[in-house]
């Protein structure tokens, strides 16, 4: 993130564009510095994983329709009410989704406070 354009974007509140997930993930973690926001992401991601497993095991494919509500519902509450920032989903949807699962793993492994 030594690019002056990227640094000014971060300072102005815009979500910068990233060329790799490795470059994106530190930004993602910075956008999730509030413990309550991280916990809400953790709950949402756990629900997504649980619903996906339940849909696969029971073959109740209607459960898949609930995945975005479960995942994004908890995450967006965390952003709007606790983190007070705009979710990275809007500008970096793929990296943001990937970040949710990596942060979930890092929280499970104790690499990030939960």
N, C-alpha and C positions, 0 to 999 in steps of 0.2 A: 504494500500500500504506500509506496513512496511516490506514486504518481500524484502531482499537484492537483490534477483534475479530480481524482478520486478523493483526495483529502478535502478539497473544497466542497465536493458533493456531500461528504459525511457531515461537515460543519453546517451546511445549509439545511440538513434534515432529509435530503434526497437519498434514495437507496442507489448506490453505485452499481455499475455492471461489473461482473467478474468473469475472468477467463477460465477459472478452475474452481472446483469445490474446495481445494486446499486454500486458495486465496479467500474464498467466501466464508469458510467456517469461523475464523476469528471475528469477522464482522457479525456473523449470526450470533455467536456467544455474547458479544457486546450488546446486541439488541435484546438479549435475554438475561440481563444482569439482576433483575428483580427475582428474589427467591420464590415468591408466590406465582409469578408468571411462569417460571421454570416448572414448578410443581403442577400447574394447570396443564402445561404442555405434556408433562410426564403422564398425567391421568388420561388426557386425550389420546396420546399415542398408545398407551396400554389398552384403552378401550378399542381402538382401531385394530390392534393385533388380536385381541380377544374376539371381536366381532368377525374378523376375517377367518380365524380358526373355526369359530362356531358355524359360519356359513359353509366352509369347506367340509366340515364333519357332518353337519346335518343336511347339507345341500338345500338349505333355505336361502336362496339367492337374493331374496328381498332384503336380507340383512346388509347386503353390500350397499344399498341405497342410504343406509344410516352412517356409513363410514365418514363421509365428509362432514356431517353434522357433529359427530362425536369428536373427530380430530380437530376441525377448525373451530367448533363451538368453544371448547375449553381454551384453545390457544388464543383466540381473538378476545375472549373475556380477559385473559391475562394481559394482553397488549393494551387494550383500551382502558381498563380500569386499574391496572397495577403498574405496568411498564410505561404507559402513556406514550406509546410510539405506534407507528404504522407497521403492521406485519410485513415482513420481507416477501411474503407470498405474492404480493401484487406485482413486484418487479422481477423477482427471481423465483418463480414457482417451483421449478425442479430442484434447484439447490436448497430451497427452503424446506421442501418435503424431505429431502435427503438429510438436511440438518436436523430435522425433528427426530429422525431415527438414530442418527449418530449421537445427538445429545441424550436421548433416552438410554442408549447403550453406555455412554460415559457416566450418566447418573447411576445406572445399575452397578457399574464397576467402581463407583466412588471417586471417579476422576473429577466430577463436578459436584458441588454441594447440592443436596436435594432436600 
